[in-house]
Structures are given as structure tokens and as C-alpha cells.
Amino acid sequence: MYLSRIKLDIEKRKTIKALANPNMFHAAIDSAEGGERKRKLWRVDRLNGNTYLLILSEDKIDFSIVAEQFSDGEVETKSYDALIARSVSGSEWRFKLRANPTVKKFDSNKNKSVNIPHITPNYQLKWLAERAERNGFSVKHDEVFVTENSWIEFRKKSGGKPVKILAVTFEGKLTITNEELFRKAESGDNDACFNLGERFYYGRGVKQDYEKAVYWYTQSSDRGDCSSQKKLAECLRLGQGAPQNDAQAAKRYAQAAEQGDYDSQKAL
């Protein structure tokens, strides 16, 4: 895997627009890869007063077309595998993580469970600690801090309803407790697989393809991702992208229900 970094020119008109509409970054990153598009993770990060676009890709890709649109500088690319290889149990690392801490709650008006953002540092840190164990690391309460909260609003597709999420930045020190789980988390396996499933299911930036959506939902479901388990169950129940199979759908619903998903509990 490879990690690429592009220093953004935040005074460029196109960069300003992309920071307000992240789908522009997404489209530019996808356009840089010829042939079959593979999964890529990216985020905007800030360091020492500068703003960067970070991209994690399976192959070494020339992202100069992205730099031309949003930067006046060059693309820096380094191997990510060397860093992953150093991630061994017992080692300690300084880290910075941007995430969207939420909790599922039942909405009586919508008659379904919805994701509600955690807005206080105590619950945000508790959310991180709960996910640390399943992702192969641990954090101490006095060695990790919430350094930033920012609301982000965007539309999943043109003309769609606006979506608003709370992006939370954590910084501190972690200890790796299970290097295998940690390396999977470090490579973004679960989130990347679920997001790819969503892209193919809804046709976001790609041709809608239920079979490919089911494939990626399955990859993430088998690693215990609740959202993927529910979406896969729905596909199996409806026969979308796979033969209709009530028994397999019930199995996936049960997996999500065990993690507290109300919709899945109701479907059983």
C-alpha cells in the first residue's frame, strides 16, 4: 500500500469549493486511476498551519492530476507497508484520528433506529475506548484527547437531502494489543469495504451494481461491521445482487441485532 500527500492551496477557488463539497476531492482522486478502480482512503488533514490531502491506495498511483487542481506543489508518495510492518503488539504510537462517533437510538417519528452523534468529549472518548479493543489497541484516559469538533454538511448525491455529521479529532498515545486486528484497522478494511458497498448500491460516482455492493458488504460483515450486516441482510431478503435467501438474511439480521441495531431486531 502507498500513502500520498498533497499540500493544498487553500486560496485556490477550486480548493475552496472542494473543502465545502468533499465529493470534488473524491471524484478527482478516482479520476487519477486508470483501468479498474480499487479502494482508496483519503482525508483532509491539518499540520503546522498547512492543509493536506492524504490518500491511501493499494497501488502506487500518479496523483499529479489531483495536485494540478488543488495545489501548486508536488505529490509526496511513500510505501505504507513499512509502517504497517512496524505495528507489533506491545508497541506504543502517537496518533491522530478523525472519526464520526455516533450511537444508535430509536426514532419514534421515523419508526427506525438512527445514528445520533456524540457531542460531549466524555462520550466521544468512551466511544473511542469501546472500539479500541475490537481494533487491536488500547488507550488510557489521560493519554488521549479530543482536539477538535467540526460539523460537516454535504449531499450524498445531486439534489438529495443534506447530510450533517460531526467530525471529531482525537490525538494522543495508543498501545497495540493485537497486531493482526490493528493492521486491518490501520488499512481501513471495514470502513473502506462498507463505503465501497454503499457506492455500488446507490451508484455514487460509479455505475450502480448490486452484485458488487453485496461483495463489499460481505467483506465487512464477516469482520463484524453492524451496518454492513444489516445492509447485506436487506439485499439477501430482496434478492438484490444475490439470490433471494430468507435464511441467510435472518442470519445477518441476527448478527446486527446482537450489536443493538433496532431495525435488525425488528426484522427478525
Secondary structure by P-SEA (a helix, b strand, c coil): cbbbbbbcccccaaaaaaaacaaaaaaaaaaaccccccbbbbbbbbcccbbbbbbbbcccccaaaaaaacccbbbbbbbaaaaaaaccccbbbbbbbbbbbbbbbbcccccbbbbbbbccaaaaaaaaaaaccccccccccccccccbbbbbbbbccccccbbbbbbbbbbbbbbbccaaaaaaaaaaaaaaaaaaaaaaaacccccccaaaaaaaaaaaaaaccaaaaaaaaaaaaacccccccaaaaaaaaaaaaaaccaaaaaac
